[in-house]
Each structure stands twice: as C-alpha cells, then as structure tokens.
Amino acid sequence: MSAACDMLPLYRRLLRLHKTLPQDLATLGTQFIREEFKRHKTVEKAYLVPFVNEWKAYADTLEQQSRDGVKFGQPLSPKVIGLLSDEQVEQLCALKDEAEKPPPS
C-alpha cells in the first residue's frame, strides 16, 4: 500500500487515539494533526513517505503508552532535533508553550 493510501486510515487512527488523552492534550493534539494532514495533502511522494512513517511511529507509541497506562509523550532525541528545520523548531516551541499554559479558569 502506498503512503498516500495510508493517510486516511492513519488520520482516523490518530483521532481515535487522541480520545484516550487528557482533554487539554487531546484538543491541542487533534488540532495539530488536522493542520499537519491538511498541509500534506498535496506534497511530493519524497516528503509523504517520511511523514506517514513518523505519524505511524507516533500512533504506535501513543497506543503503547495508553495501553500501559504510562505518562504520555517522550523526549525528542538530539538526532531528531538536529533534523528539524528552523520553521519546525519554531512550531515545536510554539506547541510546547501552548501545552504548558495553565488551564483556563
């Protein structure tokens, strides 16, 4: 099955998995997933394959953490951080800042 064919089932799987997260994480993560998948609808195959592979790995990790009842998330390795573009680092920092905001009263 090609990466393009994998996108819709993967997208649905991710949305289902996000229902297992605490509400604030689920809301933030689901919005991020929607935006990322929308951005990658028309990318070249060279970009699509790693995109799908990374989201599959995330889904597998989230599924494992949900099943094992452990804290969600994992640290990014220095290798992964080194592969990010400046724009991706900015997005990651913005996501981190948003995730660390105190919940609204």
Biopython code that builds the backbone (N, CA, C, O; Angstrom):
import numpy as np
from Bio.PDB.StructureBuilder import StructureBuilder

atoms = [
    (1, "MET", "N", (0.846, -1.176, 0.000)),
    (1, "MET", "CA", (0.000, 0.000, 0.000)),
    (1, "MET", "C", (0.892, 1.239, 0.000)),
    (1, "MET", "O", (1.892, 1.280, 0.718)),
    (2, "SER", "N", (0.550, 2.228, -0.780)),
    (2, "SER", "CA", (1.369, 3.429, -0.877)),
    (2, "SER", "C", (1.121, 4.339, 0.322)),
    (2, "SER", "O", (0.133, 4.196, 1.042)),
    (3, "ALA", "N", (2.032, 5.264, 0.512)),
    (3, "ALA", "CA", (1.920, 6.206, 1.622)),
    (3, "ALA", "C", (0.639, 7.031, 1.507)),
    (3, "ALA", "O", (-0.017, 7.301, 2.513)),
    (4, "ALA", "N", (0.281, 7.432, 0.284)),
    (4, "ALA", "CA", (-0.936, 8.227, 0.090)),
    (4, "ALA", "C", (-2.173, 7.442, 0.517)),
    (4, "ALA", "O", (-3.101, 8.007, 1.096)),
    (5, "CYS", "N", (-2.188, 6.162, 0.235)),
    (5, "CYS", "CA", (-3.322, 5.317, 0.623)),
    (5, "CYS", "C", (-3.378, 5.098, 2.126)),
    (5, "CYS", "O", (-4.443, 4.822, 2.679)),
    (6, "ASP", "N", (-2.247, 5.220, 2.781)),
    (6, "ASP", "CA", (-2.187, 5.027, 4.229)),
    (6, "ASP", "C", (-2.687, 6.228, 5.016)),
    (6, "ASP", "O", (-2.950, 6.112, 6.212)),
    (7, "MET", "N", (-2.821, 7.371, 4.373)),
    (7, "MET", "CA", (-3.086, 8.605, 5.109)),
    (7, "MET", "C", (-4.442, 8.637, 5.797)),
    (7, "MET", "O", (-4.502, 8.988, 6.975)),
    (8, "LEU", "N", (-5.523, 8.292, 5.127)),
    (8, "LEU", "CA", (-6.850, 8.389, 5.745)),
    (8, "LEU", "C", (-6.998, 7.421, 6.918)),
    (8, "LEU", "O", (-7.441, 7.845, 7.986)),
    (9, "PRO", "N", (-6.645, 6.134, 6.770)),
    (9, "PRO", "CA", (-6.741, 5.250, 7.940)),
    (9, "PRO", "C", (-5.839, 5.710, 9.093)),
    (9, "PRO", "O", (-6.211, 5.587, 10.260)),
    (10, "LEU", "N", (-4.670, 6.233, 8.768)),
    (10, "LEU", "CA", (-3.768, 6.722, 9.795)),
    (10, "LEU", "C", (-4.373, 7.934, 10.494)),
    (10, "LEU", "O", (-4.341, 8.024, 11.721)),
    (11, "TYR", "N", (-4.914, 8.850, 9.732)),
    (11, "TYR", "CA", (-5.569, 10.042, 10.281)),
    (11, "TYR", "C", (-6.685, 9.634, 11.249)),
    (11, "TYR", "O", (-6.783, 10.170, 12.353)),
    (12, "ARG", "N", (-7.509, 8.699, 10.834)),
    (12, "ARG", "CA", (-8.606, 8.225, 11.693)),
    (12, "ARG", "C", (-8.075, 7.546, 12.950)),
    (12, "ARG", "O", (-8.603, 7.747, 14.044)),
    (13, "ARG", "N", (-7.034, 6.746, 12.788)),
    (13, "ARG", "CA", (-6.416, 6.073, 13.943)),
    (13, "ARG", "C", (-5.907, 7.093, 14.951)),
    (13, "ARG", "O", (-6.120, 6.944, 16.154)),
    (14, "LEU", "N", (-5.232, 8.133, 14.458)),
    (14, "LEU", "CA", (-4.700, 9.166, 15.345)),
    (14, "LEU", "C", (-5.814, 9.887, 16.092)),
    (14, "LEU", "O", (-5.696, 10.145, 17.290)),
    (15, "LEU", "N", (-6.888, 10.212, 15.392)),
    (15, "LEU", "CA", (-8.007, 10.884, 16.056)),
    (15, "LEU", "C", (-8.625, 9.989, 17.125)),
    (15, "LEU", "O", (-8.994, 10.471, 18.196)),
    (16, "ARG", "N", (-8.738, 8.701, 16.850)),
    (16, "ARG", "CA", (-9.260, 7.765, 17.866)),
    (16, "ARG", "C", (-8.331, 7.699, 19.066)),
    (16, "ARG", "O", (-8.786, 7.722, 20.210)),
    (17, "LEU", "N", (-7.031, 7.618, 18.811)),
    (17, "LEU", "CA", (-6.059, 7.541, 19.900)),
    (17, "LEU", "C", (-6.067, 8.804, 20.750)),
    (17, "LEU", "O", (-5.852, 8.740, 21.961)),
    (18, "HIS", "N", (-6.310, 9.932, 20.135)),
    (18, "HIS", "CA", (-6.327, 11.181, 20.901)),
    (18, "HIS", "C", (-7.497, 11.239, 21.874)),
    (18, "HIS", "O", (-7.476, 12.030, 22.817)),
    (19, "LYS", "N", (-8.500, 10.425, 21.661)),
    (19, "LYS", "CA", (-9.617, 10.367, 22.607)),
    (19, "LYS", "C", (-9.188, 9.751, 23.933)),
    (19, "LYS", "O", (-9.884, 9.896, 24.938)),
    (20, "THR", "N", (-8.045, 9.063, 23.942)),
    (20, "THR", "CA", (-7.545, 8.459, 25.182)),
    (20, "THR", "C", (-6.705, 9.439, 26.000)),
    (20, "THR", "O", (-6.355, 9.154, 27.145)),
    (21, "LEU", "N", (-6.383, 10.593, 25.411)),
    (21, "LEU", "CA", (-5.553, 11.587, 26.091)),
    (21, "LEU", "C", (-6.387, 12.449, 27.036)),
    (21, "LEU", "O", (-7.603, 12.544, 26.875)),
    (22, "PRO", "N", (-5.744, 13.076, 28.017)),
    (22, "PRO", "CA", (-6.459, 14.078, 28.808)),
    (22, "PRO", "C", (-7.025, 15.148, 27.873)),
    (22, "PRO", "O", (-6.442, 15.425, 26.825)),
    (23, "GLN", "N", (-8.141, 15.740, 28.241)),
    (23, "GLN", "CA", (-8.873, 16.653, 27.364)),
    (23, "GLN", "C", (-8.014, 17.759, 26.774)),
    (23, "GLN", "O", (-8.100, 18.023, 25.574)),
    (24, "ASP", "N", (-7.191, 18.410, 27.580)),
    (24, "ASP", "CA", (-6.397, 19.523, 27.057)),
    (24, "ASP", "C", (-5.379, 19.050, 26.021)),
    (24, "ASP", "O", (-5.159, 19.722, 25.013)),
    (25, "LEU", "N", (-4.758, 17.897, 26.267)),
    (25, "LEU", "CA", (-3.814, 17.347, 25.290)),
    (25, "LEU", "C", (-4.529, 16.879, 24.030)),
    (25, "LEU", "O", (-4.029, 17.052, 22.918)),
    (26, "ALA", "N", (-5.702, 16.286, 24.216)),
    (26, "ALA", "CA", (-6.467, 15.789, 23.065)),
    (26, "ALA", "C", (-6.867, 16.936, 22.144)),
    (26, "ALA", "O", (-6.755, 16.828, 20.923)),
    (27, "THR", "N", (-7.330, 18.022, 22.729)),
    (27, "THR", "CA", (-7.762, 19.173, 21.931)),
    (27, "THR", "C", (-6.595, 19.755, 21.146)),
    (27, "THR", "O", (-6.698, 19.987, 19.941)),
    (28, "LEU", "N", (-5.502, 19.984, 21.830)),
    (28, "LEU", "CA", (-4.314, 20.554, 21.201)),
    (28, "LEU", "C", (-3.758, 19.616, 20.129)),
    (28, "LEU", "O", (-3.459, 20.045, 19.015)),
    (29, "GLY", "N", (-3.623, 18.346, 20.469)),
    (29, "GLY", "CA", (-3.058, 17.371, 19.540)),
    (29, "GLY", "C", (-3.919, 17.144, 18.317)),
    (29, "GLY", "O", (-3.403, 17.012, 17.207)),
    (30, "THR", "N", (-5.221, 17.099, 18.507)),
    (30, "THR", "CA", (-6.133, 16.877, 17.389)),
    (30, "THR", "C", (-6.075, 18.047, 16.418)),
    (30, "THR", "O", (-6.086, 17.849, 15.204)),
    (31, "GLN", "N", (-6.013, 19.254, 16.941)),
    (31, "GLN", "CA", (-5.883, 20.429, 16.079)),
    (31, "GLN", "C", (-4.580, 20.350, 15.277)),
    (31, "GLN", "O", (-4.562, 20.644, 14.081)),
    (32, "PHE", "N", (-3.502, 19.954, 15.936)),
    (32, "PHE", "CA", (-2.206, 19.840, 15.263)),
    (32, "PHE", "C", (-2.259, 18.779, 14.161)),
    (32, "PHE", "O", (-1.761, 19.004, 13.059)),
    (33, "ILE", "N", (-2.854, 17.639, 14.453)),
    (33, "ILE", "CA", (-2.979, 16.569, 13.458)),
    (33, "ILE", "C", (-3.750, 17.067, 12.239)),
    (33, "ILE", "O", (-3.323, 16.862, 11.103)),
    (34, "ARG", "N", (-4.876, 17.715, 12.475)),
    (34, "ARG", "CA", (-5.696, 18.203, 11.360)),
    (34, "ARG", "C", (-4.900, 19.159, 10.475)),
    (34, "ARG", "O", (-4.938, 19.063, 9.248)),
    (35, "GLU", "N", (-4.177, 20.084, 11.113)),
    (35, "GLU", "CA", (-3.401, 21.054, 10.338)),
    (35, "GLU", "C", (-2.281, 20.376, 9.549)),
    (35, "GLU", "O", (-2.062, 20.698, 8.381)),
    (36, "GLU", "N", (-1.576, 19.445, 10.180)),
    (36, "GLU", "CA", (-0.466, 18.772, 9.500)),
    (36, "GLU", "C", (-0.947, 17.920, 8.327)),
    (36, "GLU", "O", (-0.333, 17.934, 7.260)),
    (37, "PHE", "N", (-2.024, 17.191, 8.513)),
    (37, "PHE", "CA", (-2.526, 16.352, 7.424)),
    (37, "PHE", "C", (-3.075, 17.210, 6.285)),
    (37, "PHE", "O", (-2.951, 16.845, 5.116)),
    (38, "LYS", "N", (-3.679, 18.343, 6.624)),
    (38, "LYS", "CA", (-4.166, 19.254, 5.590)),
    (38, "LYS", "C", (-2.983, 19.802, 4.774)),
    (38, "LYS", "O", (-3.056, 19.903, 3.549)),
    (39, "ARG", "N", (-1.896, 20.154, 5.471)),
    (39, "ARG", "CA", (-0.703, 20.679, 4.783)),
    (39, "ARG", "C", (-0.057, 19.645, 3.863)),
    (39, "ARG", "O", (0.573, 20.007, 2.869)),
    (40, "HIS", "N", (-0.206, 18.383, 4.184)),
    (40, "HIS", "CA", (0.487, 17.334, 3.431)),
    (40, "HIS", "C", (-0.398, 16.625, 2.415)),
    (40, "HIS", "O", (-0.021, 15.572, 1.901)),
    (41, "LYS", "N", (-1.557, 17.176, 2.119)),
    (41, "LYS", "CA", (-2.447, 16.547, 1.137)),
    (41, "LYS", "C", (-1.831, 16.465, -0.249)),
    (41, "LYS", "O", (-2.072, 15.505, -0.981)),
    (42, "THR", "N", (-1.041, 17.460, -0.614)),
    (42, "THR", "CA", (-0.564, 17.530, -1.992)),
    (42, "THR", "C", (0.960, 17.560, -2.101)),
    (42, "THR", "O", (1.496, 18.059, -3.090)),
    (43, "VAL", "N", (1.653, 17.039, -1.109)),
    (43, "VAL", "CA", (3.119, 17.067, -1.178)),
    (43, "VAL", "C", (3.644, 15.947, -2.073)),
    (43, "VAL", "O", (2.944, 14.978, -2.367)),
    (44, "GLU", "N", (4.892, 16.109, -2.492)),
    (44, "GLU", "CA", (5.539, 15.078, -3.310)),
    (44, "GLU", "C", (5.749, 13.812, -2.482)),
    (44, "GLU", "O", (5.862, 13.863, -1.258)),
    (45, "LYS", "N", (5.797, 12.684, -3.174)),
    (45, "LYS", "CA", (5.953, 11.393, -2.511)),
    (45, "LYS", "C", (7.207, 11.344, -1.638)),
    (45, "LYS", "O", (7.204, 10.696, -0.591)),
    (46, "ALA", "N", (8.264, 12.012, -2.050)),
    (46, "ALA", "CA", (9.507, 12.015, -1.274)),
    (46, "ALA", "C", (9.282, 12.564, 0.131)),
    (46, "ALA", "O", (9.969, 12.158, 1.069)),
    (47, "TYR", "N", (8.330, 13.478, 0.287)),
    (47, "TYR", "CA", (8.018, 14.044, 1.598)),
    (47, "TYR", "C", (6.916, 13.261, 2.306)),
    (47, "TYR", "O", (6.852, 13.235, 3.535)),
    (48, "LEU", "N", (6.064, 12.634, 1.531)),
    (48, "LEU", "CA", (4.911, 11.938, 2.086)),
    (48, "LEU", "C", (5.310, 10.671, 2.841)),
    (48, "LEU", "O", (4.758, 10.388, 3.904)),
    (49, "VAL", "N", (6.251, 9.916, 2.307)),
    (49, "VAL", "CA", (6.649, 8.654, 2.937)),
    (49, "VAL", "C", (7.193, 8.883, 4.352)),
    (49, "VAL", "O", (6.735, 8.219, 5.281)),
    (50, "PRO", "N", (8.156, 9.800, 4.554)),
    (50, "PRO", "CA", (8.622, 10.027, 5.926)),
    (50, "PRO", "C", (7.528, 10.604, 6.828)),
    (50, "PRO", "O", (7.479, 10.301, 8.020)),
    (51, "PHE", "N", (6.653, 11.434, 6.259)),
    (51, "PHE", "CA", (5.538, 11.996, 7.028)),
    (51, "PHE", "C", (4.665, 10.881, 7.581)),
    (51, "PHE", "O", (4.361, 10.856, 8.774)),
    (52, "VAL", "N", (4.266, 9.964, 6.716)),
    (52, "VAL", "CA", (3.413, 8.847, 7.142)),
    (52, "VAL", "C", (4.154, 7.950, 8.127)),
    (52, "VAL", "O", (3.575, 7.519, 9.124)),
    (53, "ASN", "N", (5.409, 7.668, 7.864)),
    (53, "ASN", "CA", (6.177, 6.803, 8.766)),
    (53, "ASN", "C", (6.290, 7.392, 10.162)),
    (53, "ASN", "O", (6.148, 6.675, 11.152)),
    (54, "GLU", "N", (6.544, 8.694, 10.251)),
    (54, "GLU", "CA", (6.671, 9.337, 11.565)),
    (54, "GLU", "C", (5.337, 9.360, 12.306)),
    (54, "GLU", "O", (5.302, 9.146, 13.518)),
    (55, "TRP", "N", (4.252, 9.614, 11.602)),
    (55, "TRP", "CA", (2.948, 9.605, 12.261)),
    (55, "TRP", "C", (2.555, 8.187, 12.690)),
    (55, "TRP", "O", (1.914, 8.010, 13.726)),
    (56, "LYS", "N", (2.933, 7.188, 11.906)),
    (56, "LYS", "CA", (2.673, 5.800, 12.321)),
    (56, "LYS", "C", (3.451, 5.471, 13.592)),
    (56, "LYS", "O", (2.921, 4.830, 14.499)),
    (57, "ALA", "N", (4.693, 5.905, 13.656)),
    (57, "ALA", "CA", (5.504, 5.667, 14.854)),
    (57, "ALA", "C", (4.885, 6.370, 16.059)),
    (57, "ALA", "O", (4.846, 5.810, 17.155)),
    (58, "TYR", "N", (4.402, 7.593, 15.858)),
    (58, "TYR", "CA", (3.731, 8.330, 16.938)),
    (58, "TYR", "C", (2.482, 7.574, 17.394)),
    (58, "TYR", "O", (2.243, 7.431, 18.594)),
    (59, "ALA", "N", (1.695, 7.092, 16.443)),
    (59, "ALA", "CA", (0.475, 6.355, 16.777)),
    (59, "ALA", "C", (0.814, 5.081, 17.552)),
    (59, "ALA", "O", (0.138, 4.750, 18.527)),
    (60, "ASP", "N", (1.841, 4.376, 17.129)),
    (60, "ASP", "CA", (2.260, 3.159, 17.836)),
    (60, "ASP", "C", (2.688, 3.482, 19.268)),
    (60, "ASP", "O", (2.331, 2.767, 20.205)),
    (61, "THR", "N", (3.456, 4.564, 19.431)),
    (61, "THR", "CA", (3.910, 4.975, 20.762)),
    (61, "THR", "C", (2.725, 5.355, 21.635)),
    (61, "THR", "O", (2.639, 4.932, 22.788)),
    (62, "LEU", "N", (1.816, 6.148, 21.096)),
    (62, "LEU", "CA", (0.653, 6.588, 21.846)),
    (62, "LEU", "C", (-0.222, 5.399, 22.246)),
    (62, "LEU", "O", (-0.741, 5.346, 23.361)),
    (63, "GLU", "N", (-0.376, 4.462, 21.336)),
    (63, "GLU", "CA", (-1.162, 3.262, 21.616)),
    (63, "GLU", "C", (-0.519, 2.453, 22.746)),
    (63, "GLU", "O", (-1.211, 1.980, 23.648)),
    (64, "GLN", "N", (0.795, 2.300, 22.693)),
    (64, "GLN", "CA", (1.519, 1.570, 23.727)),
    (64, "GLN", "C", (1.398, 2.272, 25.072)),
    (64, "GLN", "O", (1.129, 1.628, 26.086)),
    (65, "GLN", "N", (1.594, 3.588, 25.091)),
    (65, "GLN", "CA", (1.513, 4.340, 26.337)),
    (65, "GLN", "C", (0.100, 4.288, 26.912)),
    (65, "GLN", "O", (-0.071, 4.196, 28.128)),
    (66, "SER", "N", (-0.895, 4.344, 26.061)),
    (66, "SER", "CA", (-2.280, 4.275, 26.508)),
    (66, "SER", "C", (-2.583, 2.908, 27.114)),
    (66, "SER", "O", (-3.243, 2.806, 28.148)),
    (67, "ARG", "N", (-2.096, 1.871, 26.461)),
    (67, "ARG", "CA", (-2.327, 0.500, 26.923)),
    (67, "ARG", "C", (-1.604, 0.238, 28.248)),
    (67, "ARG", "O", (-2.137, -0.432, 29.133)),
    (68, "ASP", "N", (-0.382, 0.775, 28.373)),
    (68, "ASP", "CA", (0.423, 0.535, 29.571)),
    (68, "ASP", "C", (0.095, 1.485, 30.714)),
    (68, "ASP", "O", (0.558, 1.290, 31.838)),
    (69, "GLY", "N", (-0.703, 2.514, 30.432)),
    (69, "GLY", "CA", (-1.077, 3.461, 31.465)),
    (69, "GLY", "C", (0.070, 4.325, 31.960)),
    (69, "GLY", "O", (0.079, 4.737, 33.120)),
    (70, "VAL", "N", (1.033, 4.603, 31.099)),
    (70, "VAL", "CA", (2.174, 5.442, 31.485)),
    (70, "VAL", "C", (1.935, 6.872, 31.037)),
    (70, "VAL", "O", (0.996, 7.154, 30.293)),
    (71, "LYS", "N", (2.796, 7.775, 31.499)),
    (71, "LYS", "CA", (2.715, 9.179, 31.106)),
    (71, "LYS", "C", (2.858, 9.298, 29.592)),
    (71, "LYS", "O", (3.708, 8.645, 28.986)),
    (72, "PHE", "N", (2.026, 10.132, 28.992)),
    (72, "PHE", "CA", (2.063, 10.316, 27.543)),
    (72, "PHE", "C", (3.244, 11.175, 27.135)),
    (72, "PHE", "O", (3.632, 12.101, 27.847)),
    (73, "GLY", "N", (3.809, 10.859, 25.979)),
    (73, "GLY", "CA", (4.901, 11.640, 25.420)),
    (73, "GLY", "C", (6.236, 10.971, 25.625)),
    (73, "GLY", "O", (6.360, 9.991, 26.359)),
    (74, "GLN", "N", (7.228, 11.518, 24.963)),
    (74, "GLN", "CA", (8.600, 11.051, 25.122)),
    (74, "GLN", "C", (9.521, 12.169, 24.663)),
    (74, "GLN", "O", (9.147, 12.969, 23.805)),
    (75, "PRO", "N", (10.721, 12.231, 25.225)),
    (75, "PRO", "CA", (11.644, 13.289, 24.810)),
    (75, "PRO", "C", (12.133, 13.077, 23.377)),
    (75, "PRO", "O", (12.269, 11.945, 22.915)),
    (76, "LEU", "N", (12.391, 14.174, 22.694)),
    (76, "LEU", "CA", (12.983, 14.094, 21.357)),
    (76, "LEU", "C", (14.486, 13.910, 21.501)),
    (76, "LEU", "O", (15.129, 14.557, 22.327)),
    (77, "SER", "N", (15.023, 13.036, 20.700)),
    (77, "SER", "CA", (16.468, 12.811, 20.746)),
    (77, "SER", "C", (17.186, 13.983, 20.082)),
    (77, "SER", "O", (16.610, 14.662, 19.231)),
    (78, "PRO", "N", (18.436, 14.223, 20.466)),
    (78, "PRO", "CA", (19.208, 15.284, 19.795)),
    (78, "PRO", "C", (19.303, 15.054, 18.284)),
    (78, "PRO", "O", (19.342, 16.013, 17.513)),
    (79, "LYS", "N", (19.340, 13.794, 17.861)),
    (79, "LYS", "CA", (19.403, 13.474, 16.434)),
    (79, "LYS", "C", (18.156, 13.995, 15.718)),
    (79, "LYS", "O", (18.253, 14.611, 14.657)),
    (80, "VAL", "N", (16.990, 13.744, 16.306)),
    (80, "VAL", "CA", (15.732, 14.197, 15.701)),
    (80, "VAL", "C", (15.674, 15.720, 15.686)),
    (80, "VAL", "O", (15.291, 16.313, 14.677)),
    (81, "ILE", "N", (16.044, 16.350, 16.774)),
    (81, "ILE", "CA", (16.023, 17.812, 16.837)),
    (81, "ILE", "C", (16.954, 18.399, 15.777)),
    (81, "ILE", "O", (16.634, 19.416, 15.163)),
    (82, "GLY", "N", (18.092, 17.767, 15.564)),
    (82, "GLY", "CA", (19.038, 18.234, 14.546)),
    (82, "GLY", "C", (18.504, 18.146, 13.131)),
    (82, "GLY", "O", (18.965, 18.870, 12.249)),
    (83, "LEU", "N", (17.536, 17.269, 12.902)),
    (83, "LEU", "CA", (16.951, 17.109, 11.565)),
    (83, "LEU", "C", (15.842, 18.118, 11.274)),
    (83, "LEU", "O", (15.410, 18.247, 10.129)),
    (84, "LEU", "N", (15.383, 18.828, 12.293)),
    (84, "LEU", "CA", (14.278, 19.766, 12.113)),
    (84, "LEU", "C", (14.748, 21.053, 11.442)),
    (84, "LEU", "O", (15.857, 21.531, 11.681)),
    (85, "SER", "N", (13.885, 21.595, 10.608)),
    (85, "SER", "CA", (14.166, 22.906, 10.003)),
    (85, "SER", "C", (13.908, 23.981, 11.061)),
    (85, "SER", "O", (13.315, 23.709, 12.105)),
    (86, "ASP", "N", (14.359, 25.196, 10.778)),
    (86, "ASP", "CA", (14.116, 26.306, 11.699)),
    (86, "ASP", "C", (12.618, 26.510, 11.925)),
    (86, "ASP", "O", (12.180, 26.781, 13.043)),
    (87, "GLU", "N", (11.846, 26.379, 10.860)),
    (87, "GLU", "CA", (10.390, 26.538, 10.968)),
    (87, "GLU", "C", (9.798, 25.450, 11.862)),
    (87, "GLU", "O", (8.913, 25.730, 12.670)),
    (88, "GLN", "N", (10.273, 24.222, 11.725)),
    (88, "GLN", "CA", (9.768, 23.137, 12.557)),
    (88, "GLN", "C", (10.131, 23.343, 14.019)),
    (88, "GLN", "O", (9.330, 23.048, 14.906)),
    (89, "VAL", "N", (11.328, 23.845, 14.277)),
    (89, "VAL", "CA", (11.740, 24.132, 15.651)),
    (89, "VAL", "C", (10.824, 25.208, 16.242)),
    (89, "VAL", "O", (10.404, 25.103, 17.395)),
    (90, "GLU", "N", (10.517, 26.234, 15.458)),
    (90, "GLU", "CA", (9.608, 27.289, 15.917)),
    (90, "GLU", "C", (8.229, 26.718, 16.217)),
    (90, "GLU", "O", (7.623, 27.062, 17.232)),
    (91, "GLN", "N", (7.727, 25.847, 15.340)),
    (91, "GLN", "CA", (6.422, 25.216, 15.555)),
    (91, "GLN", "C", (6.441, 24.377, 16.829)),
    (91, "GLN", "O", (5.493, 24.397, 17.613)),
    (92, "LEU", "N", (7.519, 23.649, 17.020)),
    (92, "LEU", "CA", (7.645, 22.803, 18.199)),
    (92, "LEU", "C", (7.665, 23.648, 19.472)),
    (92, "LEU", "O", (7.023, 23.300, 20.463)),
    (93, "CYS", "N", (8.398, 24.750, 19.443)),
    (93, "CYS", "CA", (8.453, 25.649, 20.603)),
    (93, "CYS", "C", (7.076, 26.256, 20.881)),
    (93, "CYS", "O", (6.670, 26.372, 22.037)),
    (94, "ALA", "N", (6.361, 26.641, 19.824)),
    (94, "ALA", "CA", (5.019, 27.198, 19.997)),
    (94, "ALA", "C", (4.078, 26.155, 20.581)),
    (94, "ALA", "O", (3.258, 26.467, 21.445)),
    (95, "LEU", "N", (4.194, 24.924, 20.114)),
    (95, "LEU", "CA", (3.370, 23.837, 20.632)),
    (95, "LEU", "C", (3.684, 23.582, 22.105)),
    (95, "LEU", "O", (2.776, 23.388, 22.914)),
    (96, "LYS", "N", (4.951, 23.584, 22.443)),
    (96, "LYS", "CA", (5.374, 23.379, 23.836)),
    (96, "LYS", "C", (4.822, 24.497, 24.715)),
    (96, "LYS", "O", (4.287, 24.230, 25.791)),
    (97, "ASP", "N", (4.945, 25.734, 24.271)),
    (97, "ASP", "CA", (4.435, 26.879, 25.042)),
    (97, "ASP", "C", (2.932, 26.755, 25.256)),
    (97, "ASP", "O", (2.429, 27.002, 26.352)),
    (98, "GLU", "N", (2.219, 26.368, 24.199)),
    (98, "GLU", "CA", (0.773, 26.207, 24.301)),
    (98, "GLU", "C", (0.404, 25.082, 25.262)),
    (98, "GLU", "O", (-0.535, 25.204, 26.049)),
    (99, "ALA", "N", (1.144, 24.002, 25.188)),
    (99, "ALA", "CA", (0.857, 22.847, 26.059)),
    (99, "ALA", "C", (1.147, 23.147, 27.520)),
    (99, "ALA", "O", (0.527, 22.562, 28.408)),
    (100, "GLU", "N", (2.086, 24.057, 27.779)),
    (100, "GLU", "CA", (2.445, 24.361, 29.158)),
    (100, "GLU", "C", (1.639, 25.491, 29.778)),
    (100, "GLU", "O", (1.824, 25.815, 30.951)),
    (101, "LYS", "N", (0.736, 26.100, 28.988)),
    (101, "LYS", "CA", (-0.119, 27.149, 29.537)),
    (101, "LYS", "C", (-1.023, 26.553, 30.613)),
    (101, "LYS", "O", (-1.481, 25.418, 30.484)),
    (102, "PRO", "N", (-1.277, 27.316, 31.668)),
    (102, "PRO", "CA", (-2.211, 26.811, 32.675)),
    (102, "PRO", "C", (-3.618, 26.720, 32.088)),
    (102, "PRO", "O", (-3.985, 27.512, 31.219)),
    (103, "PRO", "N", (-4.393, 25.765, 32.558)),
    (103, "PRO", "CA", (-5.745, 25.637, 32.018)),
    (103, "PRO", "C", (-6.575, 26.886, 32.347)),
    (103, "PRO", "O", (-6.365, 27.525, 33.378)),
    (104, "PRO", "N", (-7.514, 27.223, 31.463)),
    (104, "PRO", "CA", (-8.359, 28.395, 31.729)),
    (104, "PRO", "C", (-9.219, 28.172, 32.974)),
    (104, "PRO", "O", (-9.669, 27.059, 33.246)),
    (105, "SER", "N", (-9.429, 29.231, 33.705)),
    (105, "SER", "CA", (-10.227, 29.108, 34.945)),
    (105, "SER", "C", (-11.692, 29.160, 34.673)),
    (105, "SER", "O", (-12.496, 29.071, 35.602)),
]
sb = StructureBuilder()
sb.init_structure("model")
sb.init_model(0)
sb.init_chain("A")
sb.init_seg("    ")
for serial, (resi, resn, name, xyz) in enumerate(atoms, 1):
    if name == "N":
        sb.init_residue(resn, " ", resi, " ")
    sb.init_atom(name, np.array(xyz, "f"), 0.0, 1.0, " ", f" {name:<3s}", serial, name[0])
structure = sb.get_structure()
